[in-house]
Amino acid sequence: MSLQSIILLSYLAVTIFIGVIAQRKTRTANSFHGAGLGVLMCVAAGTGEWLGGTSTTGISEYGYVFGISGSWYSIANGIGIIIMALLFAKLYRSLDTVTVPGIIEKYIGLNARIVSSILLTFVMIAVGTSQIVAAGTLGVSVFGMDYVTAVLILGTGFIVYTLAGGMTAVGYTNMMHLVFMYGGMILAILLTSRDVGGLSGMQAALPKSYFSFFSVGMPKVSSWLIASILGACTAQAGIQPILAARDVHVARKAAVITAFTVAPFGILTALLGMAAKVKLPGLANAKQALPSLIMEMNPVAGGIIFASILAAVLSTVSPIILAAGTMITKDIYHRLLQPDASDKKVLFVSRITTALSGVLCMVIAIALYDSARILDIVYFAYTLRGSLFVILLLGIYWKKTSQRGAISGMVVTSMIGLIWVSFKALNGSYPIHPEFNETYASVIAALFSTVLFSFLLKNPAIKSKMKSSAL
């Protein structure tokens, strides 16, 4: 077994150990989902939604192809979190719920909560699956094992520590992950800087466009901004720690710190992609930019940096499957099926649904290995998340929004997003215009279909007495 493999396995073992220890503080359903969290726990748990495999290998791929402009992905996420913190954290906190569908119910109705819970659970499963795929690929490249074995071993580890400690395990382990992620990327930059001659060496070796923040193209940048701003306000895994914070002041402070933790990370990984372009200019697959760069380093440094990539995956998978389990339990089981269930029963169901969410991510990851469809599914999932926020905004601010109109809007938006992504997958371009992607199509569909169906499918008043002045 290589030294890199030993380092990675040791890191996974420590993560599982911390999660199991956290079980001591998880005696109730509320503690499992999160309750009374301080700033540090909120930041640690919340960053996991945004700093996953995409923020490491994904942004480095954009750095390899386009340059520093690839960092817009994480910068856009940071901007979205700031907007959510300043404009919606207080409102969300006032509604006494730990799920985004629970917020939707307050303004649109119970049926809208159920439908949105199903859609947002799909979003969580899609994102979780993409992270499991990244973990399995890492296992193949570092451990030399086959993909299925890597997914089963690493995926089981993810589930075990999340299942044991819930939100406490997510917070404790993500503190460690954050240190490793930033530490690993900074170490990688220091080591590769010597080989490529630092920033001046990259400037001499790369086209000038690589140092422009807009070389990736304004349509892509604007798409990331729209998706991130809308998505940040309905991202269950990112919002759940805010809803579980000790009070609104802790929630806002934690969200702002989370934003400034997330935004700079992409700059580091984009720079590494640019360094890989200088050092390894002939890569056939830009997705391998960061892993290939790390493989050029000495085993100890490479092992630490690979551990930082694993940390990024772990930091996302854990809150994602916890968020999926929370919505299934709170929105469907406890709200609809068994409203009188005891706390012990709710805690049991929470663990079961969280485990099943993790297992489902593993099964899909294995089924879709070597398929580009997983990326299509993730793109589709992100369009749903942002579009649901458009519908929620209508529910909050437009008093004519009807429950049936909102649900119809959710269905239409889902269909439009699926058509857009499927058309691109089959034909290589979007239906209307090459740059009119699924984000634009779904947001517009959500707005107009909800308004239209609210006029056509009116129902008794369903507006909550909560006022938007709660902002």
Secondary structure as GFF3:
##gff-version 3
##sequence-region A 1 471
A	DSSP	alpha_helix	3	21	.	.	.	ID=ss1
A	DSSP	three_ten_helix	22	25	.	.	.	ID=ss2
A	DSSP	alpha_helix	29	33	.	.	.	ID=ss3
A	DSSP	alpha_helix	39	47	.	.	.	ID=ss4
A	DSSP	alpha_helix	53	53	.	.	.	ID=ss5
A	DSSP	pi_helix	54	58	.	.	.	ID=ss6
A	DSSP	alpha_helix	59	65	.	.	.	ID=ss7
A	DSSP	three_ten_helix	68	71	.	.	.	ID=ss8
A	DSSP	alpha_helix	72	87	.	.	.	ID=ss9
A	DSSP	alpha_helix	89	93	.	.	.	ID=ss10
A	DSSP	alpha_helix	100	107	.	.	.	ID=ss11
A	DSSP	alpha_helix	110	143	.	.	.	ID=ss12
A	DSSP	alpha_helix	147	196	.	.	.	ID=ss13
A	DSSP	alpha_helix	198	205	.	.	.	ID=ss14
A	DSSP	three_ten_helix	208	211	.	.	.	ID=ss15
A	DSSP	alpha_helix	218	232	.	.	.	ID=ss16
A	DSSP	alpha_helix	236	243	.	.	.	ID=ss17
A	DSSP	alpha_helix	248	262	.	.	.	ID=ss18
A	DSSP	alpha_helix	265	279	.	.	.	ID=ss19
A	DSSP	three_ten_helix	286	288	.	.	.	ID=ss20
A	DSSP	alpha_helix	289	295	.	.	.	ID=ss21
A	DSSP	alpha_helix	299	327	.	.	.	ID=ss22
A	DSSP	pi_helix	328	337	.	.	.	ID=ss23
A	DSSP	alpha_helix	343	367	.	.	.	ID=ss24
A	DSSP	alpha_helix	373	397	.	.	.	ID=ss25
A	DSSP	alpha_helix	403	427	.	.	.	ID=ss26
A	DSSP	alpha_helix	438	456	.	.	.	ID=ss27
A	DSSP	three_ten_helix	468	470	.	.	.	ID=ss28
###
